[in-house]
Amino acid sequence: MPHREENRYAGLWVRFGALVIDALLFCAIFFPVTRIVKGVWIMSVADHRWTNGLFITDPLCVIFLVLMLLYFFLLEGLAGATLGKWVLGLRVVRMDGEKPGLARSALRNILRLVDGLPAFHIVGIVLILRSPERARFGDRVAGTRVVRSR
């Protein structure tokens, strides 16, 4: 990545802060919708209409999952930042400093599954902490980095 004053790699805690902001946004939308649709604020196992083994297939949960994936794919791919990243002055960029685009964004976000292994995102955390570019597995494979934009 070309060295520019504004392209400082974002560390673990500021990235975590951005994720917390994104999670609060999801809660602000999903909890009231769940209350309206299901009659409860937080769904228990008994509140799901359909379960299939370990997978929850309740239509509302599936819709929420799709919306969350689209949120990350589209905002990071097209705008370079989710709301949380934008608030904290972060952005996702390609190695040349440009916005990642949809394909790279989808790849880096799908690979959150690997970064989340074995639990509590330990792989991603270790890679961010040990990488000079603060890159988790998804960023390395997709050729992206999270940088401070201000």
Residue pairs with C-beta under 8 A, 6 or more apart in sequence:
1 7
1 93
1 95
1 96
1 97
1 133
1 145
2 96
2 97
4 97
6 147
6 148
6 149
6 150
7 93
7 97
7 147
7 148
8 147
8 148
9 132
9 133
9 134
9 135
9 145
9 146
9 147
9 148
10 90
10 134
10 146
10 147
10 148
11 128
11 134
12 125
12 128
12 129
12 134
14 88
14 90
14 148
15 90
15 128
15 134
15 146
17 84
17 88
18 82
18 84
18 85
18 87
18 88
18 90
19 84
20 84
21 83
21 84
21 87
21 88
22 71
22 82
22 83
22 84
25 83
25 84
26 64
26 68
26 71
30 64
31 41
31 42
33 60
34 40
34 41
34 42
34 43
34 60
35 41
37 60
38 47
38 60
40 47
43 58
43 60
43 61
45 51
48 56
48 58
48 61
49 58
49 59
50 57
50 58
51 57
51 58
56 62
69 109
71 82
72 82
72 105
72 109
73 102
73 105
73 106
73 109
74 102
74 105
75 81
75 82
75 83
76 82
76 85
76 92
76 100
76 105
76 108
76 109
77 99
77 100
77 101
77 102
77 103
77 104
77 105
77 106
78 99
78 101
78 102
78 105
79 86
79 99
80 91
80 92
80 93
80 99
80 100
81 90
81 91
81 92
81 149
85 91
85 92
85 146
89 148
89 149
89 150
90 146
90 147
90 148
90 149
91 99
91 146
91 147
91 149
92 99
92 100
92 105
92 108
92 144
92 145
92 146
93 99
93 100
93 144
93 145
93 146
93 147
94 100
94 101
94 104
94 143
94 144
95 143
95 144
95 145
100 108
100 142
100 144
104 142
104 143
104 144
105 142
105 144
107 138
107 141
107 142
108 138
108 139
108 141
108 142
108 144
109 138
110 138
111 137
111 138
111 141
111 142
112 124
112 138
114 123
114 137
114 138
115 121
115 123
115 124
115 127
115 136
115 137
115 138
116 123
116 124
117 123
123 136
123 137
124 136
124 137
124 138
127 135
127 136
127 137
127 140
128 134
128 135
128 136
131 140
133 139
133 145
134 145
134 146
135 144
135 145
138 144
139 145
139 146
